[in-house]
Amino acid sequence: MLVHPVTVPGSGTRSWTVLGDDDVPVVPVDRFLACLTDIGRSPNTVRAYAFDLKN
């Protein structure tokens, strides 16, 4: 699994996602991290959650 930075289209906001072994985002984790980004959490906070959820 891999933590990968992403840029939200339209807003340019930086966020993070977790990619599975097949290089596809892990859907439940991706939704949770997107929710954190949507409510305005710091990209550093989202990154920390991504690394915690990766394990």
N, C-alpha and C positions, 0 to 999 in steps of 0.2 A: 504494500500500500504506500501511497505517496501523497504528501500534502502539496497542493499546487495553487499558486496565486491566480486569480481571475479578475477581470475588470467587468463591472456590470454595464451592459450595453445601455446607451442613452444617457446615463448619469456620469459615467466614468469613475464611479466609486470602486475602490480596490477592495477585494474580498479574497476568501480562500475556500478551497474545496478539497475533498479527499478522494483520490482516484484509487480504484481497486486494482487488482493484479492485471486486469484486462484493459487498463488505462481509461476506464469509464467511471464517471462520478458515482459514488455510493449514494443512492437516492435519498434515503432517510437522513443521512449526515448532511448531504448537500442542501436539503430543505431546511434543516435546523440552522445551518450556518447562514443561509440566505435570509432567514427570519431575523437572525441577530444583526445582519447588515441592514435589513430594512428598517429596524427600529433604532438604528443609529449607533450601534456599538462600534467601538474603535476597531480598526483593522487589526491592531495588535491583539485585542481581546479575541476576535474571531480566529486569528491565527493560533492563539493558545488553545482554544477549544478544539480546533481542527487537529492539532498535534495530540491532544488528550484522547480524542475520539478515534484517532488512527490506531491506537494501541488497543 
